[in-house]
Amino acid sequence: MSLSTRAFAGFVLIASALVLGTALLSQYWGGLAPCELCLLQRWPWAAAIVVSLVLVLVGERARLDWVALVLGLVFATSVVFAFYHVGVEQHWFAGPIACTAAPGGATTLEQMKQQILGTAPVLCDRPAWTLFGVSLAGWNLLASLIMTGCCVGALLHARGAWRHARAGNRVPRGAA
């Protein structure tokens, strides 16, 4: 069975729109204000939507192996962002100063004022919501890993189909 570039791009478009749409719904309908790292994690999903939408429109002109590689890099970036955010929430890594709770230590009123004013209203190291003990950053990490795996699978599928077709001197559909 051959996987077409347009079908793969359509899958990525739907999956990415669902993930980014869920994040936006949780913010605007659910009232969960995003932190600085949450906003950063949305960019790869938006990029995947743009890339896959263009690919759905141009159809089979793009080779599946290159499409899978580009989208795989986008989702691998998303994995890195999400892993960093989970690490900040778990206190494995130091988070950005602007959105991480300071350990205290203010001894004067002026120091306390500076500490409060220097802290973002939504802290990156404190999950606003969890499901089964997993924060939204954790769920984003899982979704990003799944999409990266799908891209790797599509890339391997396309490379295998390409080699098979070259042996038979014909170019597979969606690979040229």
N, C-alpha and C positions, 0 to 999 in steps of 0.2 A: 504494500500500500504506500502510495507516495503522498508526502505531506507538501502541500503547496505553500508558497510564501504568503499568499493572501489569507489562507486559512489560519496559518500560524500568527500572522499579524492581527487578525480578527480576534483570536483567542487572547493575545496579549492586551489588546485594546479593551476587551470586556473585563478581564481580570484586573487590569490597572485602574480602570474606571470604577470598579467595585471597591477596590482598596482605598483609592483617594476619595471616592464618594462617601465611604464609611467614615473616614477621618473628618471630612467636612461636615457630615451630618452630626457626628459626635460633638463638633464644635458649635455649630449654629443651631441645631435642634436640641442636642443633649446638654449644652451648656458647659462642656469641658474645654476650658481655655488651653490652647497648646503652649508648650514652653518653646524656647529657642531651638532646642534639638528636635522637637516634634515638627516644627516648621521646616527645618533642614531635611528631615526624612521624607517630606512630601515632594521635593524636587525630582528625585529619580522617577517616581511614579508619574509625575507630570511629563517628564521627558519621554518616558515609555509611551504615554498616550499620544504625544505629538508624533513620535517616530512611527508608531504602529498605525495611526490614522493616515499618515502620508502613504504608508505601504499598502494599506487597504485600498487607497485610491489609485495608486500606480499599478497595483496588481502584480502580475508575474514578471515585470521587467527587472525586479531586483532578485538576486540569487539568495536562496534560503540560507546558505551557509554564512554569508556576510550579514544578513539580517539577524540571524541567531547570535552571531558573534557580537554585533553592536548592542543588541538588547541584553545579551548576557553580561556585557561590561556595565551597562546601566544598572542592572539588578545586582551585580556584584558590588557596585558602589553603594547601593541601598543596603546590602548586607553589612558593609563596613559602618555606615551611619547608624544603623539599628543596633549593631553589636556594641558600638561605642556608647549609645544611649542606655542600653541595658546595663553596661558596665558602670556607667555613672549612677544609675539607680541602685545598683547593688554595692556601690562604693568600691568597685575594683579600680576605677580610674577617677582622677580628678576631673570634674566637669568645668565648663566655662565659668569664669568668675561671676559673670553677670547673672547666671541662673542657677547657682549652686548655693545651698545654705552654708553660711560661714559658721565655723565652729564656736562662735561667741567670743568671749574674751574682752568685750568692751568694758572699760572701767569707768569711763566718764560719759556724761550725757551726750557730748559732742561726738564721741566715738560710736556710741549707739546710734545716733542720728545718721552718721555716715554709713554705718553698716546697713541700716534699714533702707536708706535711699539708694545704696549700691546693689540692692537685691531686687531681682525681677519679681513681679507679682506671682508668676508661675515658676516654680523651681524645677529644674531638670532632674534633680536627684530624689524627687518625691513623686512617685506615680499618682496621678489623679484618679485612676480607675484601674481595676484589675478584674479579670475573669479567670477563675480557677487558679488564682494566685499569679497570673501572668499579666504584666502591664501591656498597654498598647504598644510600647516599644518592643516588647517581647513578641507580641503577635505580628508586628511588622517584620521582625527578624525572621520569623517562621515563613511568612508570606514571601519575603524577599529570597529566602533560601529555596523555596519551592519554585519560584519563577526563574531563578538562576539555574536550577536543575532542569526545568523545562527547556530553557535556552540551550543548555549543554546537550540535552537529548535531541533537540532539533538540529543542532550543529553536527552531531555524530550521525544522525539519520541522513542529513544532506550530504555529508562527506562520503558516507557509504554508498549512497545512491549515485553520487558523482563518479566515484571510482568504478562502480559497477557499469555505469553507462559508458564511461570512457573505454572500458574493455570491449564493449559491444559497439563502439563508435557512434553512439547516439547520446544526445544531451537530455538528461531527465527534465520532465516538466517542472518549472519553478526553480530550476538550478541555473538557468542561463539568463 
